[in-house]
Amino acid sequence: MPQRIPQKTKDRVQKLYEHGLRVAEIARRTGISPVSVHGLTKLLEQYNPDTGKKFKKLSELTEYRITQMINPETGQPYKSLKEYRAYCIFHKINPKTKEPFASETEYQKYTEKKRQKRKKNKALSKLIKTKLEEMTKSQR
């Protein structure tokens, strides 16, 4: 799952962009991906055709784009990002049951367990536990 970018970093990206730096240079200086920098800068220069105003957040732009897509089952545009995500999840197959996921919660639990099994996450979990134990001992 992608990590959230702190507001402080987002503000820094905006300032660097306003000073004329390129996306690649902003990414190098801030340590976030060029795709994320692009989303925080260039994509937000787009106007909402319904309101004539710039999108304030990337989530607004994403929501707008989703509502322009057609749901193949209904032939109607998606009403929201939530409806689109539900459609996508219900069309993913659970490898354990060989059946579609029954809900977003079931899918999230499955992906959470999958992430917990990653080597990197196990190592970080072990490190955190060790450091917490050390802190507890030193506070006694």
Rosetta silent file (secondary structure, phi, psi, omega in degrees, C-alpha in Angstrom):
SEQUENCE: MPQRIPQKTKDRVQKLYEHGLRVAEIARRTGISPVSVHGLTKLLEQYNPDTGKKFKKLSELTEYRITQMINPETGQPYKSLKEYRAYCIFHKINPKTKEPFASETEYQKYTEKKRQKRKKNKALSKLIKTKLEEMTKSQR
SCORE:     score description
SCORE:     0.000 S_00000001
   1 L     0.000  135.366  179.932    0.000    0.000    0.000 S_00000001
   2 L   -64.455  146.041  177.583    1.363    3.391   -0.867 S_00000001
   3 L   -82.837  146.452  176.077    2.517    5.584    2.002 S_00000001
   4 L   -73.166  141.665  178.596    0.781    8.879    2.609 S_00000001
   5 L   -90.320  124.603 -179.899    2.833   11.950    1.842 S_00000001
   6 L   -58.686  147.809 -178.994    2.979   14.332    4.829 S_00000001
   7 H   -57.797  -36.502  179.640    1.355   17.737    4.276 S_00000001
   8 H   -59.346  -42.270  178.984    4.699   19.422    4.962 S_00000001
   9 H   -68.397  -40.182  178.331    6.244   17.523    2.021 S_00000001
  10 H   -60.705  -42.363  178.893    3.259   18.329   -0.206 S_00000001
  11 H   -64.030  -39.933  178.480    3.689   22.022    0.606 S_00000001
  12 H   -63.952  -41.788  177.923    7.393   21.802   -0.193 S_00000001
  13 H   -58.519  -46.231 -179.852    6.605   20.136   -3.544 S_00000001
  14 H   -60.107  -44.864 -179.118    4.195   22.976   -4.389 S_00000001
  15 H   -63.273  -44.714  179.200    6.759   25.640   -3.503 S_00000001
  16 H   -62.544  -39.046  179.207    9.500   23.983   -5.548 S_00000001
  17 H   -66.499  -41.949  179.046    7.107   23.641   -8.478 S_00000001
  18 H   -65.385  -25.109  177.243    6.081   27.282   -8.204 S_00000001
  19 L   -84.125    3.301  173.671    9.798   28.205   -8.303 S_00000001
  20 L    92.097    9.861  178.356   10.014   26.511  -11.705 S_00000001
  21 L   -73.692  149.179  178.186   11.723   23.235  -10.831 S_00000001
  22 L   -77.512  161.310 -179.485   10.998   20.209  -13.006 S_00000001
  23 H   -56.344  -47.345 -177.819    9.156   17.161  -11.713 S_00000001
  24 H   -60.460  -40.482 -179.618   12.311   14.988  -11.752 S_00000001
  25 H   -69.172  -39.310  177.697   14.291   17.555   -9.739 S_00000001
  26 H   -63.307  -42.988  178.796   11.485   17.953   -7.199 S_00000001
  27 H   -60.302  -43.496  179.791   11.330   14.174   -6.828 S_00000001
  28 H   -62.679  -44.012 -176.772   15.094   14.012   -6.259 S_00000001
  29 H   -72.019  -33.205 -175.532   15.025   16.782   -3.636 S_00000001
  30 H   -96.890  -17.944  179.759   11.992   15.521   -1.725 S_00000001
  31 L    80.411   12.755  175.338   12.572   11.784   -2.028 S_00000001
  32 L  -106.595  161.986 -173.591    9.107   11.025   -3.374 S_00000001
  33 L   -67.326  150.940  176.273    8.402    9.385   -6.715 S_00000001
  34 H   -58.378  -33.819  178.531    8.133   11.434   -9.906 S_00000001
  35 H   -63.182  -41.902  178.697    4.617   10.052  -10.381 S_00000001
  36 H   -66.618  -41.448  177.815    3.579   11.439   -6.990 S_00000001
  37 H   -60.909  -43.615  179.094    5.184   14.808   -7.759 S_00000001
  38 H   -58.251  -44.264  179.524    3.315   14.862  -11.077 S_00000001
  39 H   -63.714  -34.648 -178.433    0.059   14.179   -9.242 S_00000001
  40 H   -82.566  -11.183 -176.127    0.715   16.950   -6.747 S_00000001
  41 L  -122.350  -79.331 -171.569    1.626   19.504   -9.400 S_00000001
  42 H   -63.189  -40.463 -179.090    0.762   19.112  -13.067 S_00000001
  43 H   -64.442  -30.600 -178.553   -2.427   17.098  -12.624 S_00000001
  44 H   -78.493   -1.858  174.749   -3.805   19.764  -10.295 S_00000001
  45 H   -83.580   -5.803 -178.264   -3.488   22.349  -13.065 S_00000001
  46 L   -79.794  149.105 -179.751   -6.449   20.703  -14.788 S_00000001
  47 E  -100.387  144.181  174.536   -9.886   22.268  -14.708 S_00000001
  48 L   -78.875  117.077 -177.924  -13.117   20.528  -13.812 S_00000001
  49 L   -62.270  -25.438 -179.407  -15.290   20.883  -16.930 S_00000001
  50 L   -74.296  -35.791 -175.744  -18.453   20.844  -14.779 S_00000001
  51 L  -108.163  -21.257 -176.337  -17.428   23.774  -12.552 S_00000001
  52 L    77.824    5.733  179.883  -14.763   25.533  -14.611 S_00000001
  53 L  -106.873  156.497  176.621  -12.523   25.606  -11.520 S_00000001
  54 E   -67.041  148.385  172.619   -9.180   23.894  -10.922 S_00000001
  55 L   -69.006  135.202 -178.815   -9.208   20.660   -8.985 S_00000001
  56 L   -86.337  -30.403 -177.282   -8.017   21.366   -5.439 S_00000001
  57 L  -133.835  154.534  176.313   -6.956   17.815   -4.629 S_00000001
  58 H   -62.574  -33.747 -179.771   -5.814   14.802   -6.586 S_00000001
  59 H   -64.547  -34.010  176.086   -8.700   12.877   -5.010 S_00000001
  60 H   -64.461  -43.653  178.752  -11.177   15.318   -6.617 S_00000001
  61 H   -63.286  -44.339  179.307   -9.620   14.733  -10.018 S_00000001
  62 H   -60.973  -46.471  179.457   -9.668   10.965   -9.488 S_00000001
  63 H   -59.362  -44.312  179.627  -13.315   11.052   -8.394 S_00000001
  64 H   -60.896  -47.865 -178.834  -14.226   13.132  -11.450 S_00000001
  65 H   -61.032  -39.947  179.367  -12.428   10.769  -13.816 S_00000001
  66 H   -63.127  -41.119 -178.424  -14.108    7.732  -12.269 S_00000001
  67 H   -71.096   -7.678  175.161  -17.568    9.283  -12.706 S_00000001
  68 L   -92.006   -9.761 -179.108  -16.773    9.659  -16.417 S_00000001
  69 L   -87.871  151.410 -179.411  -16.196    5.907  -16.760 S_00000001
  70 E   -99.205  131.224  174.570  -18.971    3.478  -17.680 S_00000001
  71 L   -75.507  118.099 -176.746  -19.779    0.490  -15.486 S_00000001
  72 L   -63.504  -22.848 -179.549  -19.879   -2.450  -17.942 S_00000001
  73 L   -78.903  -34.440 -175.929  -22.542   -4.232  -15.892 S_00000001
  74 L  -104.954  -20.134 -176.009  -25.041   -1.358  -15.783 S_00000001
  75 L    75.575    6.171 -179.604  -24.059    0.652  -18.854 S_00000001
  76 L  -110.647  156.874  175.479  -24.225    3.758  -16.618 S_00000001
  77 E   -64.212  149.722  174.155  -21.397    5.971  -15.337 S_00000001
  78 L   -64.118  143.223  179.797  -20.010    5.074  -11.925 S_00000001
  79 L   -83.352  -24.963 -176.741  -21.555    7.276   -9.240 S_00000001
  80 L  -161.072  169.060  175.559  -18.427    7.373   -7.094 S_00000001
  81 H   -63.533  -36.835 -179.997  -14.934    6.063   -6.528 S_00000001
  82 H   -60.731  -43.626  179.067  -16.392    3.742   -3.889 S_00000001
  83 H   -63.995  -41.018  179.312  -18.729    2.150   -6.447 S_00000001
  84 H   -64.052  -45.238  179.529  -15.836    1.716   -8.906 S_00000001
  85 H   -62.114  -40.489  178.319  -13.612    0.131   -6.245 S_00000001
  86 H   -61.337  -43.193  178.225  -16.399   -2.254   -5.247 S_00000001
  87 H   -59.034  -46.920 -178.638  -16.805   -3.285   -8.890 S_00000001
  88 H   -62.828  -43.231 -178.219  -13.055   -3.921   -9.196 S_00000001
  89 H   -66.364  -41.292 -178.383  -12.869   -5.907   -5.952 S_00000001
  90 H   -68.218  -11.229  177.974  -15.845   -8.103   -6.797 S_00000001
  91 L  -104.312    6.710  173.681  -14.032   -9.079   -9.988 S_00000001
  92 L   -95.183  143.285 -178.265  -10.860  -10.164   -8.202 S_00000001
  93 E  -100.152  131.252  175.999  -10.542  -13.839   -7.352 S_00000001
  94 E   -74.635  116.576 -177.359   -9.518  -14.948   -3.884 S_00000001
  95 L   -60.452  -27.043 -179.784   -6.658  -17.420   -4.501 S_00000001
  96 L   -74.126  -45.059 -175.179   -7.605  -19.437   -1.413 S_00000001
  97 L   -95.870  -15.417 -175.623  -11.289  -19.957   -2.222 S_00000001
  98 L    62.952   19.711  177.924  -11.083  -19.573   -6.026 S_00000001
  99 E  -118.183  159.181  175.384  -14.198  -17.403   -5.682 S_00000001
 100 E   -62.856  150.698  175.548  -14.599  -13.636   -6.073 S_00000001
 101 L   -63.069  139.328 -176.570  -14.049  -11.615   -2.902 S_00000001
 102 L   -80.200  -24.856 -177.457  -17.403  -11.092   -1.183 S_00000001
 103 L  -156.818  168.916  176.936  -16.640   -7.600    0.095 S_00000001
 104 H   -65.915  -36.157  179.384  -14.039   -4.863    0.266 S_00000001
 105 H   -62.193  -44.066  178.590  -13.356   -5.841    3.881 S_00000001
 106 H   -61.332  -42.662  179.028  -12.578   -9.422    2.871 S_00000001
 107 H   -64.723  -43.113  179.399  -10.212   -8.169    0.164 S_00000001
 108 H   -62.896  -41.177  178.733   -8.498   -5.749    2.579 S_00000001
 109 H   -63.820  -40.133  178.917   -7.980   -8.518    5.153 S_00000001
 110 H   -62.911  -48.115 -178.532   -6.492  -10.750    2.468 S_00000001
 111 H   -68.012  -32.461  177.640   -4.056   -8.066    1.248 S_00000001
 112 H   -63.731  -45.909  178.933   -3.162   -7.153    4.854 S_00000001
 113 H   -63.677  -37.715  178.956   -2.183  -10.751    5.637 S_00000001
 114 H   -63.060  -43.316  179.048   -0.210  -10.895    2.402 S_00000001
 115 H   -64.438  -38.477 -178.240    1.723   -7.730    3.364 S_00000001
 116 H   -64.109  -24.819 -178.627    2.453   -9.094    6.845 S_00000001
 117 L   -84.391   -9.425  179.256    4.183  -12.093    5.279 S_00000001
 118 L   -64.064  140.627 -179.143    6.641   -9.954    3.294 S_00000001
 119 H   -55.190  -47.053 -177.683   10.228  -10.385    4.425 S_00000001
 120 H   -61.121  -43.223 -178.916   10.780   -6.629    4.774 S_00000001
 121 H   -68.607  -36.149  176.920    7.643   -6.175    6.905 S_00000001
 122 H   -63.860  -42.626 -179.912    8.557   -9.109    9.142 S_00000001
 123 H   -64.118  -43.216  178.158   11.999   -7.627    9.704 S_00000001
 124 H   -64.263  -40.467  179.188   10.556   -4.191   10.529 S_00000001
 125 H   -61.871  -43.605  179.478    8.015   -5.731   12.884 S_00000001
 126 H   -64.004  -42.263  179.220   10.764   -7.626   14.698 S_00000001
 127 H   -62.348  -44.511  179.628   12.895   -4.461   14.953 S_00000001
 128 H   -61.609  -45.040  179.586    9.988   -2.440   16.374 S_00000001
 129 H   -60.886  -43.454  179.950    9.225   -5.127   18.968 S_00000001
 130 H   -61.781  -46.812 -179.213   12.899   -5.272   20.001 S_00000001
 131 H   -64.221  -39.677  178.119   13.156   -1.481   20.348 S_00000001
 132 H   -64.786  -40.172  177.959    9.923   -1.329   22.370 S_00000001
 133 H   -63.674  -41.920  178.172   11.191   -4.043   24.708 S_00000001
 134 H   -62.196  -42.702  179.623   14.473   -2.133   25.155 S_00000001
 135 H   -64.144  -40.133 -179.323   12.581    1.077   25.928 S_00000001
 136 H   -63.852  -43.680  179.832   10.372   -0.713   28.453 S_00000001
 137 H   -64.509  -40.059 -177.365   13.419   -2.159   30.237 S_00000001
 138 H   -72.965  -17.505 -179.239   15.215    1.191   30.345 S_00000001
 139 L   -89.259   -6.396 -179.082   12.179    2.927   31.874 S_00000001
 140 L   -82.174    0.000    0.000   12.053    0.569   34.863 S_00000001
